[in-house]
């Protein structure tokens, strides 16, 4: 009977040993899985930190672009106002040119009129006396 007990003890030690090996291999597989999950978590965290940094850079770039667009809009408005002032000045100069052309035409008509020519002819002696006396 001792042999049976020894055999049964040896059998249970063998079974326990194989079960222990099985549990160890399962534990090792679970530890590897935990390490993989930790690595994936660290990678995910690094990715989220990098993405947050990129987002911050994009916001700065976006704000810079918005400021440049505001400056460009101010610049464009200023140019448009300047163009409007130039167009108004050009219109006024056109009116002034037309006014002076009309005055010049009127003077030409006066200088070409018979009364002007006769008056100028009659006034020759007076002009000569003025030149002599000066």
MDTraj code that builds the backbone (N, CA, C; nanometers):
import mdtraj as md
import numpy as np

residues = "UNK UNK UNK UNK UNK UNK UNK UNK UNK UNK UNK UNK UNK UNK UNK UNK UNK UNK UNK UNK UNK UNK UNK UNK UNK UNK UNK UNK UNK UNK UNK UNK UNK UNK UNK UNK UNK UNK UNK UNK UNK UNK UNK UNK UNK UNK UNK UNK UNK UNK UNK UNK UNK UNK UNK UNK UNK UNK UNK UNK UNK UNK UNK UNK UNK UNK UNK UNK UNK UNK UNK UNK UNK UNK UNK UNK UNK UNK UNK UNK UNK UNK UNK UNK UNK UNK UNK UNK UNK UNK UNK UNK UNK UNK UNK UNK UNK UNK UNK UNK UNK UNK UNK UNK UNK UNK UNK UNK UNK UNK UNK UNK UNK UNK UNK UNK UNK UNK UNK UNK UNK UNK UNK UNK UNK UNK UNK UNK UNK UNK UNK UNK UNK UNK".split()
xyz = np.array([
    [0.0794, -0.1150, 0.0000],
    [0.0000, 0.0000, 0.0000],
    [0.0866, 0.1254, 0.0000],
    [0.2000, 0.1136, 0.0584],
    [0.2921, 0.2249, 0.0547],
    [0.3313, 0.2569, -0.0883],
    [0.3408, 0.1545, -0.1665],
    [0.3755, 0.1771, -0.3073],
    [0.2639, 0.2537, -0.3775],
    [0.1456, 0.2206, -0.3447],
    [0.0334, 0.2880, -0.4080],
    [0.0303, 0.4339, -0.3641],
    [0.0570, 0.4567, -0.2374],
    [0.0558, 0.5931, -0.1855],
    [0.1707, 0.6719, -0.2482],
    [0.2903, 0.6050, -0.2560],
    [0.4053, 0.6714, -0.3166],
    [0.3769, 0.7023, -0.4622],
    [0.3159, 0.6074, -0.5331],
    [0.2843, 0.6287, -0.6740],
    [0.1825, 0.7389, -0.6884],
    [0.0853, 0.7399, -0.5994],
    [-0.0184, 0.8420, -0.6058],
    [0.0401, 0.9786, -0.5723],
    [0.1352, 0.9831, -0.4755],
    [0.2005, 1.1077, -0.4396],
    [0.2876, 1.1538, -0.5557],
    [0.3606, 1.0609, -0.6178],
    [0.4441, 1.0955, -0.7316],
    [0.3589, 1.1443, -0.8485],
    [0.2458, 1.0802, -0.8673],
    [0.1558, 1.1202, -0.9741],
    [0.1000, 1.2592, -0.9468],
    [0.0595, 1.2859, -0.8228],
    [0.0057, 1.4173, -0.7945],
    [0.1155, 1.5224, -0.7992],
    [0.2397, 1.4903, -0.7609],
    [0.3510, 1.5837, -0.7727],
    [0.3761, 1.6127, -0.9203],
    [0.3704, 1.5107, -1.0046],
    [0.3900, 1.5285, -1.1480],
    [0.2775, 1.6141, -1.2054],
    [0.1554, 1.5844, -1.1649],
    [0.0419, 1.6637, -1.2134],
    [0.0528, 1.8086, -1.1669],
    [0.0904, 1.8256, -1.0393],
    [0.1062, 1.9613, -0.9857],
    [0.2204, 2.0351, -1.0562],
    [0.3255, 1.9603, -1.0848],
    [0.4397, 2.0193, -1.1539],
    [0.4001, 2.0637, -1.2951],
    [0.3255, 1.9777, -1.3655],
    [0.2823, 2.0153, -1.5003],
    [0.1806, 2.1297, -1.4949],
    [0.0959, 2.1254, -1.3914],
    [-0.0024, 2.2331, -1.3769],
    [0.0691, 2.3642, -1.3425],
    [0.1748, 2.3536, -1.2583],
    [0.2538, 2.4692, -1.2235],
    [0.3207, 2.5282, -1.3475],
    [0.3740, 2.4413, -1.4322],
    [0.4348, 2.4874, -1.5573],
    [0.3302, 2.5546, -1.6470],
    [0.2125, 2.4961, -1.6507],
    [0.1048, 2.5545, -1.7309],
    [0.0676, 2.6930, -1.6777],
    [0.0550, 2.7060, -1.5454],
    [0.0206, 2.8343, -1.4840],
    [0.1325, 2.9347, -1.5084],
    [0.2606, 2.8879, -1.4960],
    [0.3736, 2.9770, -1.5223],
    [0.3721, 3.0289, -1.6661],
    [0.3446, 2.9380, -1.7603],
    [0.3414, 2.9816, -1.9011],
    [0.2254, 3.0790, -1.9239],
    [0.1099, 3.0525, -1.8588],
    [-0.0026, 3.1450, -1.8704],
    [0.0310, 3.2788, -1.8059],
    [0.1019, 3.2744, -1.6904],
    [0.1434, 3.3961, -1.6231],
    [0.2410, 3.4752, -1.7109],
    [0.3347, 3.4036, -1.7738],
    [0.4308, 3.4695, -1.8616],
    [0.3585, 3.5327, -1.9821],
    [0.2622, 3.4611, -2.0382],
    [0.1849, 3.5152, -2.1496],
    [0.1057, 3.6377, -2.1038],
    [0.0491, 3.6335, -1.9833],
    [-0.0269, 3.7468, -1.9305],
    [0.0656, 3.8664, -1.9066],
    [0.1879, 3.8399, -1.8548],
    [0.2842, 3.9484, -1.8337],
    [0.3257, 4.0105, -1.9668],
    [0.3449, 3.9264, -2.0688],
    [0.3785, 3.9800, -2.2021],
    [0.2642, 4.0657, -2.2556],
    [0.1429, 4.0182, -2.2347],
    [0.0262, 4.0948, -2.2800],
    [0.0187, 4.2282, -2.2056],
    [0.0465, 4.2256, -2.0736],
    [0.0458, 4.3487, -1.9939],
    [0.1534, 4.4439, -2.0462],
    [0.2732, 4.3922, -2.0768],
    [0.3807, 4.4764, -2.1301],
    [0.3402, 4.5357, -2.2647],
    [0.2755, 4.4561, -2.3495],
    [0.2297, 4.5068, -2.4789],
    [0.1257, 4.6173, -2.4592],
    [0.0342, 4.5958, -2.3650],
    [-0.0685, 4.6967, -2.3378],
    [-0.0069, 4.8235, -2.2795],
    [0.0921, 4.8075, -2.1899],
    [0.1605, 4.9254, -2.1357],
    [0.2324, 5.0022, -2.2459],
    [0.2976, 4.9278, -2.3366],
    [0.3666, 4.9910, -2.4492],
    [0.2664, 5.0638, -2.5383],
    [0.1536, 4.9997, -2.5659],
    [0.0499, 5.0625, -2.6475],
    [-0.0045, 5.1876, -2.5771],
    [-0.0202, 5.1812, -2.4441],
    [-0.0669, 5.2965, -2.3675],
    [0.0338, 5.4115, -2.3762],
    [0.1632, 5.3799, -2.3620],
    [0.2671, 5.4830, -2.3720],
    [0.2705, 5.5435, -2.5122],
    [0.2568, 5.4593, -2.6131],
    [0.2550, 5.5097, -2.7508],
    [0.1334, 5.5993, -2.7729],
    [0.0199, 5.5577, -2.7204],
    [-0.1022, 5.6365, -2.7330],
    [-0.0865, 5.7713, -2.6617],
    [-0.0265, 5.7672, -2.5423],
    [-0.0035, 5.8912, -2.4682],
    [0.0917, 5.9827, -2.5447],
    [0.2003, 5.9271, -2.5993],
    [0.2948, 6.0064, -2.6780],
    [0.2272, 6.0664, -2.8012],
    [0.1433, 5.9862, -2.8647],
    [0.0715, 6.0348, -2.9828],
    [-0.0215, 6.1497, -2.9461],
    [-0.0927, 6.1350, -2.8328],
    [-0.1852, 6.2415, -2.7923],
    [-0.1090, 6.3682, -2.7531],
    [0.0065, 6.3538, -2.6891],
    [0.0882, 6.4708, -2.6539],
    [0.1377, 6.5380, -2.7813],
    [0.1858, 6.4588, -2.8771],
    [0.2319, 6.5143, -3.0051],
    [0.1195, 6.5830, -3.0801],
    [0.0023, 6.5226, -3.0789],
    [-0.1126, 6.5813, -3.1472],
    [-0.1538, 6.7126, -3.0811],
    [-0.1492, 6.7159, -2.9476],
    [-0.1820, 6.8396, -2.8757],
    [-0.0813, 6.9493, -2.9105],
    [0.0465, 6.9121, -2.9204],
    [0.1492, 7.0107, -2.9571],
    [0.1261, 7.0615, -3.0992],
    [0.0949, 6.9707, -3.1908],
    [0.0666, 7.0116, -3.3291],
    [-0.0552, 7.1037, -3.3341],
    [-0.1557, 7.0717, -3.2550],
    [-0.2757, 7.1551, -3.2497],
    [-0.2414, 7.2946, -3.1997],
    [-0.1560, 7.3016, -3.0978],
    [-0.1132, 7.4319, -3.0472],
    [-0.0386, 7.5106, -3.1529],
    [0.0507, 7.4428, -3.2261],
    [0.1237, 7.5092, -3.3333],
    [0.0286, 7.5563, -3.4426],
    [-0.0709, 7.4742, -3.4739],
    [-0.1683, 7.5123, -3.5767],
    [-0.2491, 7.6338, -3.5319],
    [-0.2835, 7.6383, -3.4029],
    [-0.3584, 7.7534, -3.3525],
    [-0.2754, 7.8800, -3.3646],
    [-0.1473, 7.8694, -3.3309],
    [-0.0592, 7.9863, -3.3437],
    [-0.0503, 8.0273, -3.4905],
    [-0.0320, 7.9287, -3.5789],
    [-0.0271, 7.9579, -3.7221],
    [-0.1575, 8.0187, -3.7710],
    [-0.2677, 7.9652, -3.7246],
    [-0.3995, 8.0162, -3.7632],
    [-0.4150, 8.1604, -3.7176],
    [-0.3770, 8.1882, -3.5911],
    [-0.3879, 8.3251, -3.5395],
    [-0.2970, 8.4192, -3.6176],
    [-0.1784, 8.3714, -3.6550],
    [-0.0865, 8.4536, -3.7339],
    [-0.1483, 8.4849, -3.8696],
    [-0.2072, 8.3851, -3.9325],
    [-0.2699, 8.4055, -4.0635],
    [-0.3870, 8.5031, -4.0502],
    [-0.4666, 8.4886, -3.9452],
    [-0.5803, 8.5780, -3.9232],
    [-0.5306, 8.7226, -3.9067],
    [-0.4233, 8.7409, -3.8294],
    [-0.3683, 8.8761, -3.8107],
    [-0.3183, 8.9322, -3.9439],
    [-0.2522, 8.8486, -4.0227],
    [-0.2039, 8.8949, -4.1533],
    [-0.3206, 8.9315, -4.2446],
    [-0.4278, 8.8531, -4.2393],
    [-0.5459, 8.8844, -4.3201],
    [-0.6106, 9.0155, -4.2741],
    [-0.6151, 9.0378, -4.1431],
    [-0.6702, 9.1642, -4.0927],
    [-0.5858, 9.2810, -4.1416],
    [-0.4523, 9.2646, -4.1317],
    [-0.3629, 9.3703, -4.1812],
    [-0.3820, 9.3928, -4.3302],
    [-0.3958, 9.2838, -4.4051],
    [-0.4162, 9.2965, -4.5498],
    [-0.5479, 9.3669, -4.5798],
    [-0.6521, 9.3362, -4.5036],
    [-0.7817, 9.4030, -4.5240],
    [-0.7713, 9.5518, -4.4950],
    [-0.7002, 9.5869, -4.3884],
    [-0.6801, 9.7291, -4.3572],
    [-0.6034, 9.7954, -4.4705],
    [-0.5004, 9.7277, -4.5184],
    [-0.4190, 9.7806, -4.6280],
    [-0.5041, 9.7996, -4.7538],
    [-0.5870, 9.7025, -4.7848],
    [-0.6738, 9.7106, -4.9030],
    [-0.7729, 9.8260, -4.8881],
    [-0.8335, 9.8399, -4.7681],
    [-0.9277, 9.9507, -4.7458],
    [-0.8570, 10.0847, -4.7636],
    [-0.7348, 10.0919, -4.7137],
    [-0.6584, 10.2154, -4.7282],
    [-0.6315, 10.2453, -4.8754],
    [-0.5944, 10.1422, -4.9507],
    [-0.5707, 10.1610, -5.0946],
    [-0.6981, 10.2034, -5.1668],
    [-0.8093, 10.1410, -5.1317],
    [-0.9359, 10.1776, -5.1960],
    [-0.9736, 10.3227, -5.1657],
    [-0.9512, 10.3649, -5.0411],
    [-0.9803, 10.5040, -5.0055],
    [-0.8879, 10.5986, -5.0825],
    [-0.7619, 10.5599, -5.0961],
    [-0.6663, 10.6422, -5.1709],
    [-0.7064, 10.6515, -5.3179],
    [-0.7465, 10.5386, -5.3758],
    [-0.7919, 10.5373, -5.5159],
    [-0.9134, 10.6283, -5.5324],
    [-1.0057, 10.6226, -5.4359],
    [-1.1253, 10.7073, -5.4429],
    [-1.0857, 10.8555, -5.4388],
    [-0.9911, 10.8903, -5.3477],
    [-0.9454, 11.0293, -5.3408],
    [-0.8789, 11.0719, -5.4714],
    [-0.7988, 10.9811, -5.5308],
    [-0.7341, 11.0134, -5.6580],
    [-0.8363, 11.0333, -5.7695],
    [-0.9402, 10.9483, -5.7719],
    [-1.0443, 10.9625, -5.8733],
    [-1.1180, 11.0949, -5.8562],
    [-1.1454, 11.1332, -5.7301],
    [-1.2112, 11.2611, -5.7055],
    [-1.1220, 11.3764, -5.7505],
    [-0.9916, 11.3667, -5.7201],
    [-0.8984, 11.4720, -5.7615],
    [-0.8891, 11.4780, -5.9137],
    [-0.8903, 11.3629, -5.9780],
    [-0.8863, 11.3596, -6.1241],
    [-1.0120, 11.4233, -6.1820],
    [-1.1260, 11.3948, -6.1218],
    [-1.2514, 11.4564, -6.1672],
    [-1.2476, 11.6072, -6.1508],
    [-1.1954, 11.6526, -6.0352],
    [-1.1850, 11.7980, -6.0137],
    [-1.0868, 11.8600, -6.1107],
    [-0.9764, 11.7911, -6.1379],
    [-0.8794, 11.8469, -6.2329],
    [-0.9405, 11.8518, -6.3720],
    [-1.0220, 11.7542, -6.4064],
    [-1.0916, 11.7565, -6.5359],
    [-1.1854, 11.8753, -6.5449],
    [-1.2575, 11.9010, -6.4346],
    [-1.3471, 12.0169, -6.4327],
    [-1.2673, 12.1473, -6.4418],
    [-1.1519, 12.1520, -6.3709],
    [-1.0682, 12.2729, -6.3750],
    [-1.0116, 12.2930, -6.5154],
    [-0.9714, 12.1845, -6.5800],
    [-0.9185, 12.1949, -6.7170],
    [-1.0278, 12.2457, -6.8107],
    [-1.1479, 12.1928, -6.7952],
    [-1.2597, 12.2376, -6.8790],
    [-1.2895, 12.3854, -6.8543],
    [-1.2856, 12.4273, -6.7252],
    [-1.3097, 12.5672, -6.6924],
    [-1.2024, 12.6562, -6.7561],
    [-1.0746, 12.6174, -6.7428],
    [-0.9664, 12.6979, -6.7995],
    [-0.9696, 12.6965, -6.9528],
    [-1.0088, 12.5867, -7.0100],
    [-1.0207, 12.5800, -7.1559],
    [-1.1302, 12.6742, -7.2034],
    [-1.2400, 12.6788, -7.1298],
    [-1.3492, 12.7709, -7.1652],
    [-1.3025, 12.9153, -7.1516],
    [-1.2290, 12.9470, -7.0434],
    [-1.1762, 13.0818, -7.0254],
    [-1.0766, 13.1168, -7.1352],
    [-0.9925, 13.0201, -7.1701],
    [-0.8939, 13.0434, -7.2756],
    [-0.9639, 13.0673, -7.4095],
    [-1.0683, 12.9903, -7.4372],
    [-1.1441, 13.0087, -7.5612],
    [-1.2119, 13.1454, -7.5609],
    [-1.2623, 13.1867, -7.4439],
    [-1.3264, 13.3174, -7.4346],
    [-1.2244, 13.4290, -7.4596],
    [-1.1035, 13.4144, -7.4002],
    [-0.9973, 13.5139, -7.4244],
    [-0.9551, 13.5165, -7.5712],
    [-0.9485, 13.3971, -7.6317],
    [-0.9146, 13.3923, -7.7751],
    [-1.0191, 13.4663, -7.8578],
    [-1.1464, 13.4502, -7.8225],
    [-1.2522, 13.5212, -7.8937],
    [-1.2379, 13.6726, -7.8736],
    [-1.2021, 13.7118, -7.7510],
    [-1.1848, 13.8551, -7.7233],
    [-1.0675, 13.9093, -7.8045],
    [-0.9531, 13.8378, -7.7993],
    [-0.8344, 13.8861, -7.8716],
    [-0.8556, 13.8870, -8.0232],
    [-0.9405, 13.8008, -8.0724],
    [-0.9677, 13.7946, -8.2162],
    [-1.0835, 13.8866, -8.2581],
    [-1.1458, 13.9502, -8.1626],
    [-1.2595, 14.0361, -8.1971],
    [-1.2103, 14.1678, -8.2593],
    [-1.2953, 14.2270, -8.3371],
    [-1.2613, 14.3528, -8.4053],
    [-1.2452, 14.4650, -8.3044],
    [-1.3278, 14.4686, -8.2015],
    [-1.3197, 14.5762, -8.1033],
    [-1.1860, 14.5724, -8.0291],
    [-1.1367, 14.4546, -7.9963],
    [-1.0071, 14.4417, -7.9290],
    [-0.8953, 14.4899, -8.0199],
    [-0.9005, 14.4491, -8.1432],
    [-0.7949, 14.4866, -8.2366],
    [-0.7956, 14.6378, -8.2596],
    [-0.9142, 14.6956, -8.2711],
    [-0.9249, 14.8410, -8.2917],
    [-0.8753, 14.9137, -8.1670],
    [-0.9162, 14.8683, -8.0501],
    [-0.8736, 14.9313, -7.9249],
    [-0.7236, 14.9213, -7.9080],
    [-0.6655, 14.8092, -7.9410],
    [-0.5215, 14.7891, -7.9292],
    [-0.4493, 14.8852, -8.0243],
    [-0.5045, 14.8990, -8.1465],
    [-0.4429, 14.9872, -8.2466],
    [-0.4488, 15.1329, -8.2002],
    [-0.5613, 15.1699, -8.1427],
    [-0.5794, 15.3071, -8.0970],
    [-0.4881, 15.3353, -7.9772],
    [-0.4627, 15.2370, -7.8974],
    [-0.3854, 15.2560, -7.7753],
    [-0.2341, 15.2456, -7.7983],
    [-0.1878, 15.2270, -7.9193],
    [-0.0440, 15.2163, -7.9474],
    [0.0298, 15.3407, -7.8994],
    [-0.0150, 15.4614, -7.9289],
    [0.0591, 15.5791, -7.8806],
    [0.0696, 15.5834, -7.7280],
    [-0.0354, 15.5448, -7.6589],
    [-0.0326, 15.5459, -7.5125],
    [0.0699, 15.4435, -7.4626],
    [0.0728, 15.3261, -7.5227],
    [0.1693, 15.2228, -7.4818],
    [0.3119, 15.2711, -7.5051],
    [0.3328, 15.3404, -7.6182],
    [0.4679, 15.3911, -7.6491],
    [0.5074, 15.4943, -7.5449],
    [0.4155, 15.5851, -7.5094],
    [0.4469, 15.6875, -7.4099],
    [0.4770, 15.6235, -7.2731],
    [0.4067, 15.5206, -7.2387],
    [0.4301, 15.4516, -7.1106],
    [0.5690, 15.3896, -7.1099],
    [0.6093, 15.3284, -7.2215],
    [0.7412, 15.2656, -7.2293],
    [0.8501, 15.3716, -7.2189],
    [0.8269, 15.4857, -7.2806],
    [0.9278, 15.5920, -7.2789],
    [0.9398, 15.6482, -7.1377],
    [0.8298, 15.6660, -7.0705],
    [0.8330, 15.7281, -6.9381],
    [0.8832, 15.6323, -6.8291],
    [0.8870, 15.5076, -6.8537],
    [0.9312, 15.4175, -6.7484],
    [1.0776, 15.4015, -6.7406],
])
top = md.Topology()
chain = top.add_chain()
for i, resn in enumerate(residues, 1):
    res = top.add_residue(resn, chain, resSeq=i)
    for name in ("N", "CA", "C"):
        top.add_atom(name, md.element.get_by_symbol(name[0]), res)
traj = md.Trajectory(xyz[None], top)
